[in-house]
Amino acid sequence: MGAYFIGKNFGKHKLSSFSSAAGAASPKKTVEGAVGGLAACTLFSVLGAYVMQWPLWAFTGTLY
């Protein structure tokens, strides 16, 4: 969902300009959407690790 919302609202640079395979799979993908998806996944992983009280939650949440 993070990739969709960031890409839809802020996406300017097509991912196909960096990777022809990405453009062939889905021509509307953007670099901003890819970065937004990665950031959203990292944020929710760290938040989940914090809620579940994992030891070293900031580090383990980022890795998993």
Backbone hydrogen bonds, N-H to C=O, Kabsch-Sander energy under -0.5 kcal/mol:
donor,donor_aa,acceptor,acceptor_aa,energy
5,F,1,M,-2.6
6,I,2,G,-2.3
7,G,3,A,-2.2
8,K,4,Y,-2.6
9,N,5,F,-2.0
10,F,6,I,-2.9
11,G,7,G,-1.3
14,K,12,K,-0.6
15,L,29,K,-2.5
17,S,14,K,-1.1
18,F,15,L,-1.4
19,S,15,L,-2.0
23,G,19,S,-1.5
24,A,20,S,-1.8
25,A,21,A,-1.8
26,S,22,A,-2.0
29,K,26,S,-1.4
31,V,13,H,-2.6
34,A,30,T,-1.8
35,V,31,V,-2.4
36,G,32,E,-2.5
37,G,33,G,-2.3
38,L,34,A,-2.0
39,A,35,V,-2.4
40,A,36,G,-2.4
41,C,37,G,-2.3
42,T,38,L,-2.2
43,L,39,A,-2.6
44,F,40,A,-2.5
45,S,41,C,-2.0
46,V,42,T,-2.3
47,L,43,L,-2.4
48,G,44,F,-2.3
49,A,45,S,-2.2
50,Y,46,V,-2.1
51,V,47,L,-2.5
52,M,48,G,-2.3
53,Q,50,Y,-1.1
54,W,49,A,-2.4
57,W,54,W,-0.9
59,F,56,L,-0.9
60,T,56,L,-2.7
61,G,57,W,-2.2
62,T,58,A,-0.9
63,L,59,F,-1.7
64,Y,60,T,-2.3
